[in-house]
Every structure is written in C-alpha cells, then in structure tokens.
Amino acid sequence: MKKGPLYLCGAAAAAVCVLYHTLAPKGVPFSPAPVPISESWTFVPLDDRPPCRRFTEELGALAGIHFAAPPHELMDWYEVPAHIPQVWDYVEKDLPGRRGALLSTDLLLFGGLLHSRLVPADAASTAQFFDRLEALMEKNPQKEYSLFTVIPRLLISDQVLPDRWYQWHLMTWAVNMDKKIRGLPYDEPLYESVKKEIPMDLKWKYMTLYRDNDTFNQMLIDFSTKHPVTDLVIGQDDAHPFGLPNYNRLNVKSYVKNYDVHPPIMTSQGADELGALAASRIYLQESGHRPRVKVLYGSDAMKDYTLPFVPLTLQEIAEEKIALSGAVETASDEEADYYLFIHCGTDRTENYRPVAHRVKTLMKEKPLALVDLSMHFAGGECLLPTLVKEEVPIGRLLAYSGWNTASNAIGTAVAQGNIVSMRAHDLPQNELPRLYAQNLTFNAARFLDDWAYQKVIRPHMAVLAGLNGSPEVPVSEKSLAGAQDYLGRELFFYKTLLVWALRQEPFYQDQHDAYYLQDLSFESAFPWQRAFEIDLTVHPKFGKKRIDKRINFDYTQEVDCSGRSAVW
C-alpha cells in the first residue's frame, strides 16, 4: 500500500481528534442551583413581551430578587389588552407577602404599551386607577412602591386603520409643526401638504393622546408627592429630536419643580428597558452598592453617533442609563468596577480586529459589559462575529446586549453589569460559579436573540416567509408557522457555532476548578403574531474540570466579575 493514503488517513484521524477535543464537553457534569433569592417584589411589567417581563425577572434573579408577575393568561397578547381588573386583583392579593411593588401604570391603566397608543385615557379610567393605587397603599403602608410610566412614541399605533395609512404623514406633520413653533427652519410646503391629507379626526386623536398623557403625568407626579412612592420614572418611547412627545418630557421636569419635597422623579429616553433598570436600582438601594462604571467606545467618533428612535448621542444615552440604574460614571480605570464598552458598526468596510483585540485586553483588566450596536441593524456591522473569530472569551463577558434601540441595549447592559459585578462582592467564593453560570445563561440568549435572530435571521425570514413591511404588522398564522420552522433551523445553526466558541475557554476558574459550558439547547417561539421579537429559552449544560497542579500551566491572571483576581 502506498504511503499517500495512509498519510491522508492519519491526517484525517488527527483532524477528527482535534475536532473532538475542541467540541467535546469538558469536565464532569456541573449542575448549579440558581443563586439564592433574598427578597421578592410584586411586579406588573410594561407588557408581556420577553424584554419587558423576562429580562426584569431574570436580571432580578441574578440580584437575588424574585419579581412575581401576574399569570400570562391575565396579561396582554398583542392586540388584546391585559385583563386590567384581574391584574389589579392579583396585585392586591400578592403584595402583602412581598417587600414592595414595581408597577407599570400603562398596563394598569391601558392594558399594555401598545394599547396606550390607541386611545387617550378617559377621566373615569384615570380616576379609577388613582383610587385603586391609593387604596393599595393604604392597605400596605410599609411597602415600597416603584412606579414607571411612558410618554407615547412619535409614531402612534400602526395596528389599526386608518392610523397605519398615515404614519409617515403624522410624523412629518408633527416634526415640522414642532420646528415651526420653535421658530426653526422647516419644510413649509411639505408641512401644509401633509396637513391637508391627514383626516381631521385623526389629527385630533393624535394631539389628544399627548395632551391627556401630559395631564396624567402631572397627576401622577402630584400623587407621588402625597403618597409613599419610593421613586417614579417617566420614560419616553421611540422619539425624534422634534415632535409633540418632547413637550411632554419637558413639561414633566417643570411639574416636578412645583414641589419642594418629593421622591426621586426621573425621566428617561426609552421604555422597554425601564423594568431592567428598576431591578438594578432596587438591588443597589437595598445592598448599599454604588458601582462605578467607565464607559469606553469602539472609536472616538462613536460616542457622538445618534441612532434611530433615540434623539440622543450614544454618550448621552450611557450617561442617562448609568444614572437611572443607580450607578455612577467614572473616568478612572483604577476606580472603575467594570467597563461599559459600546461599539456601533456601520456599512463602511472596517477592520474590527483591532477592536476585538482591545476588548480581549480590557477583559484581562476589568469585567467588561459589551453593547454591540449596528447603525443599520445588520449582522455584518456587529462586533460579535469578529470576537469569535479572534478567540475572545465571550463566555466571560459581564454582559452582552444589542437588541432594538440603542437606549434599550445600553440600558439592559448597564443593569446587568451593575447587578452581576456587585452581586459577586456579596456572595461567598464557593457560590460564584453559580452566579457566573446563571449570567452566562442570560448572555447566551442574548447572543442568539440580539445578534443571530434580530440582525441575521429576521431580515432573511422577512423575505422568505412574506413578512415584509413593518415588523409590528400582524402576519397570518400560515406565514408565522413557516417562519417558526425557519427560525428553529437557523437558530440551531448559530447555536452550534456559539457552543463551539463558548467551549474553548472556561467561563469561570478558581484555584481548584475550571467551569465550562458543555452544551446548549433552546426553545424558541413568537410570543405574539408578529416577527418583531421572539421568546427564547436556553438550556445550558455545564461541566467542572479539576485543575491538575502537577502540570506547569502558563496561567494568566485576570479578574472575575467582582474585580477579585482569578485564574482563568
């Protein structure tokens, strides 16, 4: 027999061995219990979508807080509002056994975020809301009450007709009207043209929505000064530098000035991330921690980027979310508890390798929370693929976030960064593997959802499954079923790549053991009859491998999420 084939067989066998070594699970099975829960809160989310509900629940669990939300059957489902009386009943029955309540006024008043855009709140509903809230506080005077509400977005509902037909007209009219009122240059011919095309009843509905929201905000601020409200956050949904909603935000600040004594009343751009930020704020208030965050960017220019739906630069968003979360920003490397690294790719051909290597170096210095943004919401503009290619240990990221708006993504990363970095200080050393395993579970879902689904799969699926157009427009059950099958197949592919990358390095290592991700399975579905979001649950399998101290390892000293030195 010739040697050539033998050599080929040997090479193939060697390749198989190498592949098995890199892919095979490492260590014996490690099945960590969740980190201990120390307190619980009654929780009414903005709506039942995963970012509004599950993110708060899961980040709360990392903080040792159980957020008890109403059963799903009582909550909203896309175009169907929540069962408001039953949700109130749930809150009243559940609160006595909890430390406090984190409550969305939009769900308790309208039945959810989407329904708050449809019609203004009538006087009777508003009065009933405040009556029930007051009665709740009178029956439970020793509880803490954290409230949040949302100013409607510039584009009102695109679920009903004729609203959907006039979305562009309403936005163009409102933006130019705002500029006109401020005495700024505006497109007068376009303004006059679209004003004539919008039906009068729709213009009246649009203006009434913001007028009544402004009135409600004023009433809510007044209520908060007279009742035991712990804090109040008034968020602004998807916004533009100009438009009617901005007056509501400015008015909130003026209303607060009318009171000498009041609880913390804060405003924020964004909506869906308010629950996660509240989880951070509650945890930090109870624990006494005040994490110091140093913000870094992929380039000097990125801090001045302004992305769609948020009229703030990335730097302004970061400043706002850090303050709202209960943390504080620092310019000092020495003082920082962790780095918040914000990267935003563009459609320009760029080499992300230097950025990836910078992230890798920074991770050796401090825990690092990564915000992976895209100017055009495209997978190729994101940093994650380059991190994997350059063998950056993504399993040791403090946080990973890149979903929806820049406000959503930065707010979630800050909340997670605060909680995990400070929780690592609170827990004993032997419980840290549980914390990091639970944190990796959250991050793995973010890798698959924020990047794989939102940036890669969904754009392709829109074409293949006939889901073009607004992602919020309802689709047929037939189309959604086809999209579900496609989603599962595509996510499996990216899951396989993700598992390969995460297996390469331990996600945590102490002086005795190294902890690895062995495998990962998932469940995915569309929570509502649209492609805008998915409900993703990951099921990781972990392994623990004893460190053989007889072997002369070239250890690299790094830090764990607490800032304590650890051997990776």
C-alpha positions as CSV (number, residue, x, y, z in Angstrom):
1,M,0.0,0.0,0.0
2,K,1.2,3.4,-0.9
3,K,2.1,5.8,1.9
4,G,-0.1,8.6,0.5
5,P,-3.4,7.2,1.5
6,L,-2.0,6.3,4.9
7,Y,-0.8,9.8,5.5
8,L,-4.2,11.1,4.4
9,C,-6.0,8.7,6.8
10,G,-3.6,9.7,9.6
11,A,-4.2,13.4,8.9
12,A,-8.0,12.8,8.8
13,A,-7.8,10.9,12.1
14,A,-5.7,13.7,13.7
15,A,-8.2,16.2,12.4
16,V,-11.1,14.2,14.0
17,C,-9.2,14.1,17.3
18,V,-8.6,17.8,17.2
19,L,-12.2,18.4,16.4
20,Y,-13.4,16.1,19.1
21,H,-11.0,17.8,21.6
22,T,-12.4,21.3,20.8
23,L,-16.0,20.2,20.6
24,A,-16.3,17.5,23.2
25,P,-17.7,18.5,26.6
26,K,-15.1,19.3,29.2
27,G,-15.2,18.1,32.8
28,V,-17.7,16.2,34.8
29,P,-21.3,17.5,34.8
30,F,-21.9,20.6,37.0
31,S,-25.5,21.4,37.8
32,P,-25.5,24.7,39.7
33,A,-28.6,25.8,41.6
34,P,-29.8,29.3,41.0
35,V,-28.2,32.0,43.1
36,P,-30.1,32.5,46.4
37,I,-33.2,34.7,46.5
38,S,-33.2,37.2,49.4
39,E,-36.4,39.2,48.7
40,S,-39.4,39.4,46.5
41,W,-41.5,42.1,44.8
42,T,-44.9,42.2,43.1
43,F,-44.2,43.1,39.5
44,V,-46.5,44.5,36.8
45,P,-44.5,44.8,33.6
46,L,-45.0,47.3,30.8
47,D,-46.4,44.4,28.8
48,D,-45.9,40.6,28.4
49,R,-43.1,40.7,25.8
50,P,-39.9,39.0,26.9
51,P,-37.8,42.2,27.1
52,C,-40.3,43.9,29.4
53,R,-41.1,40.9,31.6
54,R,-38.4,38.1,31.4
55,F,-35.4,40.4,31.3
56,T,-36.6,42.0,34.6
57,E,-37.3,38.6,36.1
58,E,-34.0,37.1,35.1
59,L,-31.8,40.0,36.0
60,G,-33.7,40.3,39.2
61,A,-32.9,36.6,39.9
62,L,-29.2,37.4,39.4
63,A,-29.6,40.1,42.0
64,G,-31.4,37.7,44.5
65,I,-34.8,39.4,43.9
66,H,-37.9,37.5,42.8
67,F,-40.2,39.6,40.7
68,A,-43.6,38.0,40.9
69,A,-45.7,39.0,37.8
70,P,-49.3,38.1,37.0
71,P,-50.0,34.9,35.2
72,H,-49.7,35.1,31.4
73,E,-53.4,34.5,30.9
74,L,-54.1,37.8,32.6
75,M,-51.6,39.7,30.6
76,D,-51.8,41.4,27.2
77,W,-51.4,39.5,23.9
78,Y,-50.6,41.8,21.0
79,E,-53.8,43.4,20.0
80,V,-55.7,42.1,23.1
81,P,-55.1,44.2,26.2
82,A,-54.5,42.8,29.7
83,H,-57.4,42.0,31.9
84,I,-57.0,45.1,34.0
85,P,-59.4,44.3,36.9
86,Q,-57.9,40.9,37.3
87,V,-54.4,42.3,37.3
88,W,-55.3,44.7,40.0
89,D,-56.8,41.8,42.0
90,Y,-53.6,39.9,41.6
91,V,-51.5,42.9,42.8
92,E,-53.8,43.4,45.9
93,K,-53.6,39.7,46.8
94,D,-49.9,39.3,46.1
95,L,-48.4,42.4,47.7
96,P,-48.8,41.6,51.4
97,G,-46.2,38.8,51.1
98,R,-43.7,41.0,49.2
99,R,-41.2,43.7,50.1
100,G,-42.7,46.1,47.6
101,A,-44.3,46.6,44.2
102,L,-42.7,47.6,40.8
103,L,-45.7,48.8,38.8
104,S,-46.3,49.9,35.2
105,T,-49.0,52.5,35.1
106,D,-49.5,51.8,31.3
107,L,-50.6,48.2,31.9
108,L,-52.7,49.1,34.9
109,L,-54.4,51.9,33.0
110,F,-54.5,50.8,29.4
111,G,-53.6,47.1,29.4
112,G,-50.1,47.5,28.0
113,L,-47.8,49.6,26.0
114,L,-49.3,49.1,22.6
115,H,-52.8,49.9,23.9
116,S,-51.6,53.1,25.4
117,R,-51.0,54.4,21.9
118,L,-54.5,53.7,20.7
119,V,-56.8,56.0,22.7
120,P,-56.3,58.6,25.3
121,A,-57.2,57.7,28.9
122,D,-60.7,58.9,29.8
123,A,-61.4,60.7,33.1
124,A,-63.3,57.7,34.6
125,S,-60.5,55.2,33.9
126,T,-57.9,57.6,35.3
127,A,-59.8,58.3,38.4
128,Q,-60.3,54.6,39.0
129,F,-56.6,54.0,38.6
130,F,-55.6,56.5,41.2
131,D,-58.4,55.3,43.6
132,R,-57.1,51.7,43.4
133,L,-53.5,52.7,43.8
134,E,-54.3,54.9,46.8
135,A,-56.3,52.0,48.4
136,L,-53.4,49.6,47.7
137,M,-51.0,51.9,49.5
138,E,-53.4,52.5,52.5
139,K,-53.7,48.7,53.0
140,N,-50.0,48.2,52.7
141,P,-48.4,51.3,54.2
142,Q,-45.0,49.7,54.9
143,K,-44.3,48.6,51.4
144,E,-42.0,50.2,48.8
145,Y,-43.6,51.4,45.6
146,S,-41.6,51.9,42.4
147,L,-43.7,53.3,39.6
148,F,-42.9,53.8,35.9
149,T,-44.9,55.3,33.0
150,V,-44.2,56.0,29.4
151,I,-44.8,59.0,27.1
152,P,-46.2,57.7,23.8
153,R,-43.9,57.4,20.9
154,L,-43.9,59.8,17.9
155,L,-45.5,57.2,15.7
156,I,-48.7,56.2,17.2
157,S,-50.4,52.8,16.6
158,D,-49.8,51.1,13.3
159,Q,-52.1,48.3,14.2
160,V,-55.4,49.9,13.4
161,L,-56.8,51.6,10.3
162,P,-56.7,54.4,9.2
163,D,-53.7,55.1,11.6
164,R,-51.5,52.8,9.7
165,W,-52.1,54.6,6.4
166,Y,-51.0,58.0,7.8
167,Q,-47.9,57.1,9.9
168,W,-45.5,59.0,7.7
169,H,-47.9,61.9,7.3
170,L,-48.4,62.2,11.0
171,M,-44.7,62.1,11.8
172,T,-43.8,64.6,9.1
173,W,-46.6,67.0,10.2
174,A,-45.7,66.7,13.9
175,V,-41.9,67.2,13.3
176,N,-42.4,70.3,11.1
177,M,-45.1,71.7,13.4
178,D,-42.6,71.5,16.3
179,K,-39.9,73.3,14.3
180,K,-42.5,76.0,13.3
181,I,-43.5,76.5,16.9
182,R,-39.9,76.8,18.0
183,G,-39.2,79.3,15.2
184,L,-36.7,77.0,13.5
185,P,-36.5,76.4,9.7
186,Y,-39.0,73.9,8.5
187,D,-40.4,72.5,5.2
188,E,-43.4,74.7,4.9
189,P,-44.7,73.3,1.6
190,L,-44.4,69.7,2.8
191,Y,-46.0,70.7,6.2
192,E,-49.0,72.3,4.5
193,S,-49.4,69.4,2.1
194,V,-49.4,66.6,4.6
195,K,-51.6,68.6,7.0
196,K,-54.3,68.7,4.3
197,E,-54.1,64.9,3.7
198,I,-54.5,63.8,7.3
199,P,-58.2,63.5,8.3
200,M,-59.2,66.0,11.0
201,D,-60.4,63.3,13.4
202,L,-57.0,61.6,13.2
203,K,-55.2,64.8,13.9
204,W,-57.5,65.4,16.9
205,K,-56.9,61.9,18.2
206,Y,-53.1,62.4,17.8
207,M,-53.0,65.7,19.7
208,T,-55.4,64.5,22.3
209,L,-53.2,61.5,23.0
210,Y,-50.3,63.7,24.1
211,R,-52.5,66.2,25.8
212,D,-54.1,63.6,28.0
213,N,-50.8,61.9,28.6
214,D,-49.4,65.2,29.8
215,T,-52.3,65.7,32.2
216,F,-51.8,62.1,33.5
217,N,-48.1,62.7,34.1
218,Q,-48.9,65.9,36.1
219,M,-51.5,64.0,38.2
220,L,-49.0,61.1,38.8
221,I,-46.3,63.5,40.0
222,D,-48.8,65.2,42.3
223,F,-49.9,61.8,43.6
224,S,-46.3,60.7,44.2
225,T,-45.6,63.7,46.4
226,K,-48.6,62.9,48.7
227,H,-48.2,59.1,48.9
228,P,-45.4,56.7,49.9
229,V,-43.9,56.4,46.4
230,T,-40.3,55.2,46.5
231,D,-39.5,56.5,43.1
232,L,-41.1,57.4,39.8
233,V,-39.6,57.1,36.3
234,I,-41.3,58.7,33.3
235,G,-39.8,57.2,30.1
236,Q,-40.2,58.4,26.5
237,D,-40.9,55.8,23.9
238,D,-39.3,55.9,20.5
239,A,-38.5,59.5,19.9
240,H,-37.2,62.1,17.5
241,P,-35.3,65.4,18.1
242,F,-38.6,67.2,17.2
243,G,-42.2,66.3,17.7
244,L,-45.1,66.6,20.2
245,P,-43.9,64.0,22.7
246,N,-40.8,66.1,23.5
247,Y,-43.1,68.8,25.1
248,N,-44.5,66.1,27.5
249,R,-41.0,65.3,28.6
250,L,-40.0,68.9,29.1
251,N,-43.3,69.5,31.0
252,V,-42.5,66.7,33.4
253,K,-39.4,68.5,34.6
254,S,-41.3,71.7,35.1
255,Y,-44.1,70.0,37.1
256,V,-41.5,68.5,39.4
257,K,-40.2,71.9,40.3
258,N,-43.6,72.9,41.7
259,Y,-42.9,70.6,44.8
260,D,-40.4,71.3,47.5
261,V,-40.4,67.7,48.8
262,H,-40.9,64.7,46.6
263,P,-39.4,61.2,46.0
264,P,-36.9,60.7,43.2
265,I,-38.8,61.5,39.9
266,M,-36.7,60.7,36.9
267,T,-37.1,61.0,33.1
268,S,-35.5,58.7,30.5
269,Q,-35.5,58.1,26.8
270,G,-36.7,54.6,26.2
271,A,-39.4,52.3,27.5
272,D,-38.8,48.6,27.3
273,E,-35.6,48.6,29.4
274,L,-37.2,50.5,32.3
275,G,-38.0,47.3,34.2
276,A,-34.5,46.0,34.0
277,L,-33.1,49.4,35.2
278,A,-35.6,49.3,38.1
279,A,-34.3,45.8,39.0
280,S,-30.7,47.3,39.2
281,R,-31.9,50.3,41.1
282,I,-33.8,48.3,43.7
283,Y,-30.9,45.9,44.2
284,L,-28.3,48.7,44.6
285,Q,-30.6,50.6,47.0
286,E,-31.1,47.6,49.2
287,S,-27.4,46.4,49.1
288,G,-25.9,49.8,49.5
289,H,-23.6,49.4,46.5
290,R,-22.9,52.2,44.1
291,P,-20.9,50.7,41.2
292,R,-18.5,52.9,39.3
293,V,-18.6,52.5,35.5
294,K,-16.1,53.6,33.0
295,V,-17.5,54.0,29.5
296,L,-15.4,53.1,26.5
297,Y,-16.2,53.2,22.8
298,G,-15.0,51.3,19.8
299,S,-13.7,54.6,18.4
300,D,-13.7,58.2,19.5
301,A,-16.3,59.1,16.9
302,M,-18.9,56.5,18.1
303,K,-19.8,58.4,21.3
304,D,-21.3,61.1,19.1
305,Y,-23.4,58.7,17.0
306,T,-27.1,59.2,17.0
307,L,-29.1,56.1,16.1
308,P,-32.7,55.8,15.0
309,F,-35.6,56.3,17.5
310,V,-33.4,58.0,20.2
311,P,-32.7,61.7,19.9
312,L,-29.5,61.4,22.0
313,T,-25.9,60.5,21.2
314,L,-24.6,57.2,22.5
315,Q,-22.6,59.1,25.1
316,E,-25.7,60.9,26.3
317,I,-27.7,57.6,26.5
318,A,-24.9,56.0,28.5
319,E,-24.8,58.9,31.0
320,E,-28.6,58.7,31.4
321,K,-28.8,55.0,31.9
322,I,-25.9,54.8,34.3
323,A,-27.6,57.5,36.5
324,L,-31.0,55.9,36.2
325,S,-29.6,52.5,37.2
326,G,-28.2,53.7,40.5
327,A,-24.6,53.6,39.4
328,V,-22.1,56.4,38.8
329,E,-19.8,57.1,35.9
330,T,-16.1,57.4,36.4
331,A,-13.1,58.4,34.2
332,S,-10.7,56.4,36.3
333,D,-9.5,52.9,35.4
334,E,-8.5,52.3,39.0
335,E,-11.8,53.3,40.5
336,A,-14.0,51.5,37.9
337,D,-15.8,48.4,39.0
338,Y,-16.3,47.4,35.3
339,Y,-16.0,48.7,31.8
340,L,-19.1,49.5,29.7
341,F,-17.8,49.1,26.1
342,I,-20.0,50.5,23.4
343,H,-19.4,49.6,19.8
344,C,-21.5,50.6,16.8
345,G,-20.7,49.3,13.4
346,T,-21.6,51.0,10.1
347,D,-21.9,50.0,6.5
348,R,-18.4,51.2,5.8
349,T,-15.8,48.4,5.3
350,E,-14.0,48.4,8.6
351,N,-11.4,46.1,10.2
352,Y,-12.8,45.1,13.6
353,R,-9.8,43.0,14.5
354,P,-8.1,45.8,16.5
355,V,-11.3,46.5,18.4
356,A,-11.7,42.8,19.2
357,H,-8.1,42.6,20.5
358,R,-8.7,45.7,22.5
359,V,-11.8,44.1,24.1
360,K,-9.7,41.0,24.9
361,T,-7.0,43.1,26.6
362,L,-9.6,45.1,28.6
363,M,-11.2,41.9,29.8
364,K,-8.0,41.0,31.5
365,E,-8.1,44.3,33.4
366,K,-11.7,44.6,34.4
367,P,-15.1,42.9,34.0
368,L,-16.5,44.2,30.7
369,A,-20.1,44.7,29.6
370,L,-20.4,44.9,25.8
371,V,-23.0,46.8,23.9
372,D,-22.9,45.6,20.3
373,L,-24.9,48.1,18.1
374,S,-25.4,48.4,14.4
375,M,-26.1,51.6,12.6
376,H,-28.3,49.8,10.1
377,F,-29.4,46.8,12.2
378,A,-27.3,44.5,10.1
379,G,-25.4,41.4,11.3
380,G,-22.3,42.3,9.4
381,E,-21.9,45.6,11.3
382,C,-21.8,43.9,14.7
383,L,-18.6,43.1,16.6
384,L,-19.6,39.6,17.9
385,P,-18.5,37.6,14.8
386,T,-15.1,39.1,14.9
387,L,-14.8,38.4,18.7
388,V,-15.5,34.8,18.0
389,K,-13.0,34.7,15.1
390,E,-10.3,36.3,17.1
391,E,-10.9,33.9,20.0
392,V,-12.1,36.5,22.5
393,P,-13.5,34.6,25.5
394,I,-17.1,35.8,25.1
395,G,-18.2,33.4,27.8
396,R,-16.6,35.7,30.4
397,L,-18.3,38.9,29.3
398,L,-20.0,40.6,32.2
399,A,-22.9,41.4,29.8
400,Y,-23.8,41.4,26.2
401,S,-26.6,43.5,24.7
402,G,-27.6,44.6,21.2
403,W,-31.3,44.4,20.9
404,N,-33.6,47.0,19.4
405,T,-32.8,50.7,20.0
406,A,-29.5,52.0,21.4
407,S,-31.4,53.0,24.6
408,N,-32.8,49.5,25.0
409,A,-29.4,47.9,24.5
410,I,-27.4,50.2,26.7
411,G,-29.9,50.2,29.5
412,T,-30.0,46.4,29.7
413,A,-26.2,46.1,29.6
414,V,-25.8,48.7,32.4
415,A,-28.5,46.9,34.6
416,Q,-26.8,43.5,34.1
417,G,-23.3,44.9,34.6
418,N,-24.3,46.6,37.9
419,I,-26.1,43.5,39.3
420,V,-23.5,40.9,38.4
421,S,-20.4,42.9,39.3
422,M,-21.8,43.9,42.7
423,R,-23.5,40.5,43.4
424,A,-20.1,38.9,43.0
425,H,-19.0,41.0,46.0
426,D,-21.9,39.8,48.1
427,L,-21.7,36.1,47.5
428,P,-19.1,33.8,49.1
429,Q,-16.4,32.4,46.9
430,N,-18.0,29.0,46.6
431,E,-21.2,30.4,45.2
432,L,-19.5,32.4,42.4
433,P,-19.7,29.5,39.8
434,R,-23.5,29.5,40.3
435,L,-23.6,33.3,39.6
436,Y,-21.4,33.1,36.5
437,A,-23.2,30.1,35.1
438,Q,-26.6,31.9,35.5
439,N,-25.1,35.0,34.0
440,L,-23.7,33.0,31.0
441,T,-27.2,31.6,30.5
442,F,-28.6,35.1,30.1
443,N,-25.8,36.1,27.8
444,A,-26.1,33.0,25.6
445,A,-29.8,34.0,25.0
446,R,-28.6,37.5,24.1
447,F,-26.0,36.2,21.6
448,L,-28.7,34.1,19.9
449,D,-31.5,36.7,20.1
450,D,-29.8,40.1,19.9
451,W,-27.4,39.2,17.1
452,A,-28.4,35.9,15.4
453,Y,-32.1,36.5,15.3
454,Q,-32.5,40.3,15.2
455,K,-29.6,41.1,12.9
456,V,-29.3,38.0,10.6
457,I,-32.3,35.6,10.7
458,R,-35.1,38.1,10.8
459,P,-34.1,40.1,7.7
460,H,-33.8,36.8,5.7
461,M,-37.0,35.4,7.2
462,A,-39.0,38.5,6.2
463,V,-38.2,37.9,2.6
464,L,-38.6,34.1,2.6
465,A,-41.8,34.0,4.7
466,G,-43.5,37.0,3.2
467,L,-43.1,39.1,6.3
468,N,-42.0,42.3,4.6
469,G,-43.1,45.6,5.9
470,S,-43.3,46.8,9.4
471,P,-42.3,44.1,11.9
472,E,-45.2,45.2,14.1
473,V,-47.9,44.5,11.5
474,P,-49.7,41.2,12.3
475,V,-49.0,38.3,10.0
476,S,-51.1,35.3,9.1
477,E,-50.9,32.1,11.1
478,K,-49.8,30.3,8.0
479,S,-46.9,32.7,7.4
480,L,-46.0,32.6,11.1
481,A,-45.9,28.8,11.2
482,G,-43.5,28.8,8.2
483,A,-41.4,31.4,10.0
484,Q,-41.4,29.3,13.1
485,D,-39.9,26.3,11.3
486,Y,-37.3,28.5,9.6
487,L,-36.4,30.2,12.9
488,G,-35.7,26.8,14.6
489,R,-33.5,25.6,11.8
490,E,-31.5,28.8,11.6
491,L,-31.1,29.2,15.3
492,F,-29.8,25.7,15.6
493,F,-27.0,26.5,13.1
494,Y,-25.9,29.6,15.1
495,K,-26.3,27.8,18.4
496,T,-23.8,25.2,17.1
497,L,-21.3,27.9,16.3
498,L,-21.9,29.6,19.6
499,V,-21.4,26.4,21.6
500,W,-18.1,25.8,19.8
501,A,-16.9,29.3,20.7
502,L,-18.0,29.1,24.3
503,R,-16.5,25.7,24.9
504,Q,-13.0,26.9,24.1
505,E,-12.3,28.6,27.5
506,P,-13.8,28.2,31.0
507,F,-16.4,30.8,31.9
508,Y,-15.0,30.9,35.4
509,Q,-12.0,29.4,37.1
510,D,-10.7,29.5,40.6
511,Q,-7.6,27.9,42.2
512,H,-9.1,24.4,42.1
513,D,-11.6,24.0,39.3
514,A,-12.4,25.3,35.8
515,Y,-16.0,25.6,34.8
516,Y,-17.1,25.1,31.2
517,L,-20.2,25.3,29.0
518,Q,-20.6,21.7,27.8
519,D,-23.7,22.1,25.6
520,L,-26.7,24.2,24.9
521,S,-30.3,23.5,23.7
522,F,-33.1,26.0,23.2
523,E,-36.8,26.6,22.8
524,S,-38.0,29.4,20.5
525,A,-41.3,30.8,19.6
526,F,-43.1,34.0,18.6
527,P,-44.8,35.3,21.6
528,W,-47.2,37.5,19.5
529,Q,-48.4,37.2,15.9
530,R,-45.6,39.2,14.5
531,A,-41.9,38.8,13.8
532,F,-40.6,41.8,15.9
533,E,-39.5,39.7,18.8
534,I,-39.0,36.0,19.8
535,D,-39.4,34.2,23.1
536,L,-36.1,32.3,23.6
537,T,-35.3,30.0,26.4
538,V,-31.8,28.4,26.5
539,H,-30.9,25.2,28.5
540,P,-27.2,25.0,29.1
541,K,-25.2,22.1,30.4
542,F,-22.1,22.9,32.4
543,G,-19.0,20.9,33.3
544,K,-16.4,21.2,36.0
545,K,-12.8,20.2,35.5
546,R,-10.3,19.8,38.3
547,I,-7.1,21.7,37.7
548,D,-4.1,19.4,37.8
549,K,-1.5,21.4,39.7
550,R,1.2,18.9,38.7
551,I,1.1,20.4,35.2
552,N,3.0,23.6,34.7
553,F,0.3,25.8,33.2
554,D,1.0,29.2,31.9
555,Y,-1.6,30.9,33.9
556,T,-2.9,34.4,33.0
557,Q,-4.1,36.4,35.9
558,E,-7.5,38.0,35.2
559,V,-10.4,39.4,37.2
560,D,-13.7,37.8,37.9
561,C,-16.9,39.9,37.8
562,S,-16.3,41.1,41.4
563,G,-13.0,42.6,40.4
564,R,-11.3,39.9,42.5
565,S,-8.2,38.3,41.0
566,A,-8.9,34.9,39.5
567,V,-7.1,32.4,37.4
568,W,-8.7,31.7,34.1
